[in-house]
Amino acid sequence: MDQETFNFDSFQGLQNNPSSYSADKVSSLETDMGLLRQELVLIKARMKTLEDASGLFQAKKPSHSGLAS
């Protein structure tokens, strides 16, 4: 989905006055929301992957606890 295709004002208007929107417009907004939900799932998965990779990196760092401060 192109970033410009989702119009937040239209979605807000739909919530405030649903009878003013055609079935096509409602369907289009519902499709956009579905795509945004899919993007959110992918972003969360990427964040989890980065957190896991970060944890592995932290675990492999040598310990310097024996050095004098």
GIZIPE-V956990 format. One record per pair of residues at least 6 apart in sequence whose C-alpha atoms are under 8 Angstrom apart, sorted by the first residue. I is the first residue (numbers start at 1). GAP is how many residues later the second one is. D is the distance in whole Angstrom. If there is no record, write none. Layout:
I;GAP;D  I;GAP;D
//
This chain:
1;31;8  1;34;7  5;27;8  6;23;7  6;26;6  11;18;7  14;6;7  14;7;7  14;12;8
//
